[in-house]
Amino acid sequence: MIDCVKDSRKMVPVGEYVPDKGHKSVSFYIEGLNPGDSSFAEVRLERDESVYCKTCNKLLNLKTGEIIPICCGKMMEVVD
């Protein structure tokens, strides 16, 4: 994975993902990111919105007051 600053990071799958077994999501460890890093501000939605990750294209539908999650090391973007 290469971000917008041309830094290269390795994505390593965590666990297993088998849709036939009923798994609904997959997790990755991204090289160089600290899972305990809380440097991102908590941003809450003012109304029901859809947000997406520009890196992996994950899409979530969130409700009013929910925190916009961090995905692939960046805060997810609100869908216009």
Beta strands, then each sheet from edge to edge (+ up, - down):
strand 1: 11-14
strand 2: 27-30
strand 3: 49-52
strand 4: 59-62
strand 5: 70-71
strand 6: 74-75
strand 7: 77-78
sheet 1: 1+ 2-
sheet 2: 4+ 3- 7+
sheet 3: 5+ 6-
end
